[in-house]
Amino acid sequence: FSESRHRKVDDIVYGGGPGMVIAPGPVVKAVRAHQRPGSRILIMDPRGRKMNNELARELAREEEVFLLCARYEGFDQRIYDILAPEAVSLGDFVLTGGELPAMAVVDATARFVPGSMDSYESQAEESFNFDGLLEYDHYTRPENFEEFLVPDVLRQGNHKEIDNWRLKKSLKNTIKNRPDLLKLLNLNPTKLDMVKIIVKELYGGH
């Protein structure tokens, strides 16, 4: 889709500055050549909406999704103006290109496509799916590895106690690693009481 003699798709920055910018012509032509009515266009951009499970579920319901990936200085602004893509980011950091973020978006989205995973329960209990909390800890054989033991509750077969243990671990992992998530959750009184107990265990206080 490049009209350059050397098939270039990037060029120097207007106004000066380092790096090269992806030109609008090849990108706009490529999308228009393959786009169907109603298709969704995403552009990998650290300025965009942060990728999460909510967005992955949305994308899994789409018939067609375009993922646009730039290199170095990014895309010419007119690509945004003409195609009106949705900017998506993996987080507050910058990579040399959008290919890795695009792969992450594809992988996260594919997991919500029906039939892509053998176990619905496994998916439902993973981080950000288990009531919006981080996932609980996992163990497998052997029971004793270098004096580190599998918790007794997981070996005793009482499923109610196992569920309670897993919930407490999910809350604990969230409090330790992503306390910001708790502000987004509507925790019931039982979970709020557990949060208070866990915070006291972790940080002391009364």
C-alpha positions, 0 to 999 in steps of 0.5 A, a space after each residue: 500500500 506504499 506508493 514510495 519507490 522503496 516501499 517506505 511507510 515512514 518518514 521524518 518528523 515535521 517540525 524536527 525531532 528524532 525518529 520516524 513517523 508512520 505515514 498516513 497513506 499506507 495505513 489508511 489504504 490498508 484498512 480501507 481495503 479490508 474493512 467491513 461495515 461495523 468493524 472496530 479499529 484499535 491502535 496501540 498507543 501508551 496514551 490510550 485506554 488501559 487494556 483490561 478484561 472488560 475490554 477483552 470481553 467487548 472485543 471477543 463479541 466483535 465480528 472483526 477487529 483491526 489492530 494497528 501497531 506503530 514503531 518508534 515515534 508512532 503514527 501520523 495524527 491524520 490516521 487518528 483523524 481519518 480512521 477514528 481508531 480507539 487508542 489502547 495501552 497496556 500500561 504506563 510504559 513505552 515500548 519500541 513498537 506496538 506488536 507486543 501489546 497487540 499480541 497481548 490484546 489478541 491473547 487476552 481477547 481470544 480467551 473470551 471467545 466461546 470454545 477457546 478454553 476447556 474450563 470455564 471455571 478456570 477462566 472465571 476464577 483467574 485474576 480480575 475475574 474472581 469478583 474483580 480480585 487478584 487470583 488466589 495462590 495455587 499448589 500441586 504435588 508434592 505436598 512438601 517441597 523443601 519444607 514448604 507445605 501445601 496448606 492443610 485446608 486444601 488437602 482436607 476436601 472441605 469445599 466450603 472451607 477451601 472456598 473461604 480460604 481462596 477468597 481470603 487469599 484473593 483479598 490478601 493478594 489484592 490488598 498487598 499488590 493492587 489495593 487500588 482495585 478494592 476502591 472499584 469493588 462493591 464488597 459485601 459486609 462479609 468481605 469487608 470484615 475479611 478485609 479488616 482482618 487481613 489488613 490487621 494481620 498484614 500491617 498491625 493496628 487496632 
